Amino acid sequence: MDGTPRAAREELDRLGRSLREQMVALITDLTTRVHLRRLSLDEPKAADLGGPPSHRYSTVYQGDRPAGATAAGTASRAAFQLRAAGWDVTVSEEHDDGRLWTVVLAHRDGNEIRVLTSEDTPAVAFRGRTPALALGPPERAGEAEPVRTPATVTPGHVLCYECDGLGRCPGCGGRGWVPGRNRPRSRCGECATTKVCPICRGRGELAVSGLSPYQRGYYPGLDQR
């Protein structure tokens, strides 16, 4: 990579394609009733809203393991597949919301994939992200505080999965524009230049009672209903 914004974008796109290809292979192998439309990696999102305009691709997907497949077997299969593809893999256990989760964590070329399974639920959660790359020169940015944090989230709510409580559009970092392929800046289609998060509309949080089944997939610690 020659260090220019165009080269950085091309490298980020390459990493995004590689990440999605591996996640598609995992999801197809480990879950049933696969809906790959949910696995969106259309545009990179701002990774550091307080510094240079760094961006990364990231995505979350949740499916169900086949009937008869155990969480331990699913985790073992995921780890085997990732190691065979050249990923560095570690397997650990985490307690969250009263459940014990097996976490398969894999890294390759700066990309990261997490696969979470639990014997208490058939759900298998997949999370992937590329490294953050600077797509342009440093830019002065405001130091606005998040709208919500884990300590200030309203009871009965969760931090917005899209902006993680910032309230600003994660696609453009609250600027209303994104680095363009053939020009320095392009209109941010994610927020339509409103600059606020299109999911929580700037609130930074979402009511648990109002989450759709698809949105609940972003919060594997919530009770499955």
N, C-alpha and C positions, 0 to 999 in steps of 0.2 A: 504494500500500500504506500503511495507516494505522499501522503499527508494532506492532500487537497480535500475540500469538502465533497467533491464528486467521488473521489476514491474511497473516502470514508463511507459514503452512502452505499456505494457498490459493495463494500466489504460487509456492511451491516445487513444489506439485502441478502448476501450470500449466506451469512450466519442465520438469518431468519428462515431461509429456505431449508437449510440443513436441520435447524431445530424442528420445523414443522414436519419434515420428512420422518425424523425419528419418532416424534410424538404420534404421527399417524400410524406408524408401524406398531408402537406400543398399544395404542388405543384399540386398533383393529384386532390385535392378538389377545388382549386381556379383558375386553368388555363385549357385551352384547348390544344389539340395537344401536349401532354406531351412527352418530349424526355429526359428520365432520364439518358441517356448516358452522357449528359452534366454535370450531377451532380457527378463529380468525386471527390472521397476522397481516392485515391489509396495510397498515401504516405504523411506523415506529412511534413510540410515545416518549414524552420528555421524561428523563430519568433523574435529573437534578434541577429542580426549579430555582435553586438559589445560586447557581454557578453558570459555567459555560453551557451552551445549548446542547447538552448530551442527550442522546436518544437511545432507546433499546426497543426491541420487539419483546412482547410478553403475552402470555395467554394462559387461560385456565379451562380445564374440561373435566366433567364428571360423568362417569358411566357406571354400570353395574356389572360385576363379574358374573360369569355363567353359573347357573344352578349347579351345585356340587363342587365348585371351585372354592377353596379356602383362601382366607386372606394371606396366610403364610405361603401357600403355594403360588398365589398371584404375585406376591412380593419377590419370591425366589425366581419366578419366571421373568419378571421385569429386570431384576439384577443380572440374570444370565444373558438376556437379550442385549442389554446395554453394554455389558463387558465384551460380548462378542463383537459389538460394533465399535469398540475402541474407546469407550467411555471409562473414566475413573469412577468407581462406584463404592459407596459406603451404605450400610444398612443399620438403622437404629430404631429405637422405640420412643414414642412420645405420648404422654397423657394429656388429653384435651377434652373438656366437657364430660368427664367421667368415662371416656373411652380410651383404650390403649390402641395407638396407631403404629403400624410398622411403616417406616419412612425409608424409601429408597432414594438416595441423593446421588446424582451423576453429573460429572463435569467433562466437557471436551471443547477445546478451542475457545474457552471463555463462556460457552453456553452452559446453562444449568437446567436440569430436569429433576423434578420431585414427583414421586409416585407414593400416594398414601393409601393404605388399606387397613381395615379393622374387622375383627371377627364379629363385632357388634352391629355391623351394617354391611349390606352388599355393595355399597358405593365404593368406587375407586376414583380418587381424585388425582388429576395430573396438572402440574404447574410447570411452565417452561419460560425461560427468558434468555435473551442474548446478553453479552456484555454491553455496557453503555459506551457509545462512541460519540465524540464531539463532531458534529456535522457542520460546524462553522466556527468563526472566531469568538472569543469570549465577549459576553455582552453584559452591560450593567442590568441588574435585575433587582426588583424590590424584595424586601425581606418580610413579606406578608406572612403572618402566622396561619397555620391550618385552621379551618373553620371548626373542625372537631378533631380530638385526639382520643386515644383509648381511655384517658382519664376524664374527658369531658363529654363523651358520647351520652346521649339521652337514654335513660333506662328504657328497655324495650326496643332499642335501635342497635344497629351495627354500623361500623365505619363503611362508607361507600367503597365497594370493591373496585370501582373504576379509578377514583382519585385518592383513595386511602385517607379520606378526611380533609384533603386540601381545599376542596370546593372549586378549584380551578380546573379547567380542561386539561387532562393529562396528555392529550395529543399535541398541544402547542404550548403547554406550560403557562396558560393564561395570557398568551401574547396575541392570539387570534390568527397567527400565521405559522407555517412550518417551512423548513428548508425545501426548496424545489429541486427537481431533477435538472431542468434546463434554465432555471432562473434562480436568483438568490432566495426569493421567498414566494410561497404559494398560500392561497387562502386555506385556512384550516377547515376541512369539511366535517370534522368530527363535532365541532361546536358551532359551525356556521358563523364564526367570528364573534360569537357571544362571549367567549373567553371563560365561561363557566362549565363545570362538568355536566355533560349531557345526561348523565344517569341520575344524579341527585339534585340537579339544577342549582348547584352552588351550596346546598345545605351541608354537605360533607358526611351525611349519614342517611340510612334508610331504615324504615320501620320493619321490624322482623315480621309483623303480621301482614305486611303488604308485599312481601317477597314472593315472586313467582317460583314455581318449581325449578325453572332454569337458573334464576338468580340464587336460589338456595345452594346450588352447586358450587358457588364461590365460597361457601362457609361450611366446610365439611364437619366442623365441630357442632353445628346446630343439630338438634334432634331431627331425625328423619320422619316426616309425616306423610 
